[in-house]
């Protein structure tokens, strides 16, 4: 049986007309008629399309004598290559999904552990409330996932390690500072960010130290995205440093204001003077600038210090 006879037989079995087959192959009906009558033979490309369209093996349609071996080999090679690419894509997607799930599960485990320790067990905390209100773990998890997508897995591991270290260290340091200050201000979040950014910086340096140069376009784009992420994190770091410095200045001013107010309250109560209604302008230190953080802290805590000092001296007098 010739190729044309096989095409005619299989076409009729599939219920196709010559016009339908020609439209499917994007050729003329006359070309199909010539194939079936034996006046011409389909090219290799059309043979491959016919085999797919008529659902018949290429070897059966062409026959071992009429099908060039090179065409069969090329067809088999392309099929194997396509299958290999599909399997590689599936494996890569599965690996990414597993890695993403592992990262999300890690931060969820940290959240649940903190919830059990600080909320259910009632442990004293100076960072947990701030972490919840600012969604710190969620933001950190997203940054870790961005590191993974950009191929910066060492930086991501350093970020997770920094999170695990920052929670207990910042909590302990924050509580210690609260107990040693008169105003009891909470600087736990400052210690937390300091530890986290320190680990993040070390992880980024680790990445730069072990990175291998590649000239492929995807690698260049990935490096560009990584540089953009590093720039964004640097800006965030500078913003956090600015806020931390202002808060520390405010706290130092508050300590100074409380001490000054306490001393003034004791002096007024000891002299039998009535309680002062508020903070006079001449009470401010000369080196404080109006509107500065230290100025504001001084103004807010002077009154509480004055009242505490006045009450303490009055109790002693009575």
C-alpha positions in Angstrom: 0.0 0.0 0.0 1.4 3.4 -1.1 1.5 6.5 1.1 -1.4 8.0 -0.9 -3.5 4.9 -0.4 -2.8 5.0 3.4 -3.7 8.7 3.6 -7.0 8.1 1.7 -7.9 5.1 3.9 -7.0 6.8 7.2 -8.8 10.0 6.1 -12.0 8.1 5.4 -11.7 6.2 8.7 -11.5 9.6 10.5 -14.5 10.9 8.5 -12.6 13.7 6.8 -13.0 15.1 3.3 -10.1 16.2 1.1 -11.1 19.8 1.8 -11.2 19.3 5.5 -7.7 17.6 5.5 -6.3 20.3 3.3 -7.6 23.1 5.6 -6.2 21.4 8.6 -2.8 21.2 6.9 -3.1 24.7 5.4 -2.6 23.4 1.9 -4.8 23.1 -1.2 -7.2 20.3 -1.9 -5.4 19.6 -5.1 -2.2 18.7 -3.2 -4.1 16.2 -1.1 -5.7 14.7 -4.3 -2.3 14.3 -5.9 -0.9 12.6 -2.7 -3.8 10.1 -2.7 -3.5 9.4 -6.5 0.2 8.9 -6.2 1.1 11.9 -8.5 3.2 13.4 -5.6 4.3 12.6 -2.1 4.1 14.8 1.0 7.2 16.4 2.3 8.7 15.4 5.7 7.0 18.4 7.5 3.6 17.4 6.0 4.2 13.8 6.9 4.7 14.7 10.5 1.5 16.8 10.5 -0.4 14.0 8.8 0.7 11.4 11.4 -0.5 13.7 14.2 -3.8 14.6 12.5 -4.7 11.1 11.3 -3.5 9.6 14.6 -1.2 7.0 13.0 2.5 6.3 13.7 4.8 8.0 11.3 6.5 4.7 10.4 3.2 3.1 9.5 2.1 6.0 7.4 5.4 6.5 5.5 6.7 2.9 5.4 10.3 1.9 6.0 11.2 2.1 2.3 9.6 5.4 1.6 10.5 7.3 4.8 14.1 8.6 4.9 15.8 7.3 8.1 17.0 10.9 8.9 13.5 12.2 9.1 12.5 9.5 11.6 15.5 10.1 13.7 14.9 13.9 13.7 11.3 13.3 14.7 12.2 11.0 17.5 14.9 13.4 18.7 12.5 16.3 18.8 10.0 14.3 20.7 12.5 13.2 23.3 13.8 16.8 23.6 10.3 18.1 24.2 9.6 15.5 26.8 12.9 16.2 28.5 12.1 19.9 28.7 8.6 19.2 30.1 10.0 17.0 32.8 12.7 19.5 33.7 10.1 22.3 33.9 7.9 20.1 36.1 10.8 19.3 38.4 11.8 23.0 38.6 8.3 24.1 39.4 7.9 21.4 42.1 11.2 22.4 43.6 10.2 26.0 43.8 6.8 25.1 45.3 8.5 22.9 47.9 11.1 25.7 48.7 8.4 28.3 49.0 6.2 26.1 51.2 9.2 25.4 53.5 10.0 29.1 53.9 6.3 29.9 54.7 6.1 27.0 57.1 9.2 28.1 58.9 7.9 31.6 59.5 4.5 30.2 60.5 6.2 28.0 63.0 8.1 31.0 64.4 4.8 32.9 64.7 3.0 30.0 66.5 5.9 29.6 68.9 5.9 33.3 69.8 2.1 33.2 70.2 2.4 30.2 72.5 5.2 31.7 74.5 4.2 35.3 74.8 0.4 35.1 74.7 -0.6 31.6 75.9 2.2 31.2 78.5 2.0 34.9 79.5 5.8 35.5 79.2 6.7 39.2 79.5 7.5 40.7 76.1 8.5 44.1 74.8 8.7 43.1 71.1 5.7 40.8 70.4 3.1 43.5 70.4 5.1 45.6 68.0 5.8 42.6 65.8 2.1 41.9 65.5 1.0 45.5 64.8 3.7 46.0 62.1 3.3 42.4 60.6 7.0 42.0 61.0 7.1 38.2 60.4 4.9 38.5 57.3 7.1 41.2 55.8 10.3 39.3 56.6 8.8 36.1 55.0 8.1 38.1 51.8 11.6 39.4 51.7 13.0 35.9 52.2 10.8 34.6 49.3 12.1 37.4 47.2 15.7 36.4 48.0 14.9 32.8 46.9 13.3 33.9 43.6 16.5 36.0 42.9 18.7 33.0 43.7 20.0 34.6 47.0 19.3 31.6 49.2 22.2 32.3 51.5 20.9 35.7 52.3 17.5 34.2 52.9 18.9 31.7 55.4 20.7 34.5 57.1 17.4 36.5 57.4 15.6 33.5 59.0 18.5 33.0 61.4 18.4 36.7 62.2 14.7 36.5 63.0 15.3 33.5 65.3 18.1 35.4 67.1 16.4 38.8 67.2 13.3 37.7 69.1 15.0 36.5 72.3 17.9 38.9 72.2 15.8 42.0 71.5 13.2 41.0 74.1 15.8 40.5 76.8 17.7 43.7 76.0 14.4 45.7 75.8 13.2 44.5 79.1 16.6 45.2 80.7 16.5 48.8 79.4 12.9 49.3 80.6 13.8 48.2 84.1 16.8 50.6 84.2 15.1 53.7 83.0 12.9 56.1 85.0 10.4 56.4 82.2 10.3 52.7 81.3 10.4 53.3 77.6 10.4 50.3 75.3 13.4 50.1 72.9 12.9 46.4 72.1 12.0 47.1 68.5 15.3 49.0 68.0 17.3 46.0 69.2 15.2 43.7 67.0 15.9 45.7 63.9 19.6 46.0 64.8 20.0 42.3 65.0 17.9 41.5 62.0 19.7 44.0 59.7 23.1 42.8 61.0 22.2 39.2 60.0 20.8 40.4 56.7 24.0 42.4 55.9 26.2 39.4 56.8 24.0 37.2 54.6 24.3 39.6 51.7 28.1 39.7 52.1 28.1 35.9 52.1 26.2 36.0 48.8 28.7 38.4 47.2 31.6 36.4 48.4 30.4 33.1 47.0 28.6 34.4 43.9 29.8 33.0 40.5 29.9 35.3 37.5 27.6 34.2 34.7 27.0 36.0 31.3 23.6 34.6 30.5 20.8 37.1 30.1 18.6 35.6 32.8 21.5 35.8 35.3 22.0 39.5 34.4 18.4 40.2 34.9 18.4 38.4 38.2 21.5 40.3 39.3 19.7 43.6 38.4 16.7 42.6 40.4 18.9 41.6 43.3 20.6 45.0 43.2 17.2 46.7 43.2 16.1 44.7 46.2 19.4 45.5 48.0 18.8 49.2 47.3 15.3 49.0 48.6 16.5 47.3 51.8 19.2 49.9 52.2 16.7 52.7 52.0 14.5 50.8 54.6 17.6 50.4 56.8 18.3 54.1 56.6 14.7 54.9 57.4 14.8 52.6 60.4 18.1 54.1 61.6 16.5 57.6 61.4 13.5 56.6 63.4 15.6 54.8 65.9 17.8 57.8 66.5 14.8 60.1 66.9 13.3 57.6 69.4 16.5 57.4 71.4 16.8 61.2 71.4 13.2 61.4 72.6 14.0 58.8 75.4 17.1 60.7 76.5 15.1 63.9 76.7 12.3 62.1 78.6 14.8 60.8 81.2 16.3 64.3 81.6 12.8 65.9 81.8 11.6 63.4 84.4 14.7 63.9 86.6 14.5 67.7 86.3 10.7 67.6 87.1 11.2 65.3 90.0 13.8 67.5 91.6 11.6 70.6 91.0 8.6 68.9 92.6 10.7 67.9 95.6 12.0 71.4 96.1 8.5 73.0 95.8 6.9 70.5 98.2 9.8 71.0 100.7 9.4 74.8 100.5 5.7 74.5 101.1 4.8 76.0 97.7 1.6 75.0 95.9 1.9 72.4 93.1 3.0 74.1 89.8 0.2 74.0 87.2 2.6 73.2 84.3 6.0 73.4 82.7 7.4 76.9 82.5 9.5 77.9 79.5 12.6 78.6 81.7 12.6 75.0 82.8 14.0 73.8 79.4 17.7 73.2 79.0 19.4 75.8 76.9 20.8 73.2 74.4 17.4 71.9 73.4 16.0 73.1 70.1 12.3 73.7 69.9 10.6 70.9 68.0 13.5 68.4 68.4 12.9 64.9 69.8 14.8 65.6 73.0 12.7 68.8 73.5 9.4 66.9 73.1 10.5 64.1 75.4 11.6 66.6 78.1 8.2 68.5 77.8 6.1 65.3 78.0 7.9 63.7 81.0 8.7 66.8 83.1 5.2 67.0 84.5 5.0 63.3 85.5 8.4 63.7 87.2 7.4 66.9 88.9 4.2 65.3 90.3 6.0 62.2 91.5 8.7 64.3 93.2 6.1 66.6 94.8 4.0 63.7 96.1 7.1 61.8 97.4 8.3 64.9 99.4 4.8 65.6 100.6 4.4 62.0 101.9 7.7 62.3 103.7 6.6 65.6 105.3 3.4 64.1 106.5 
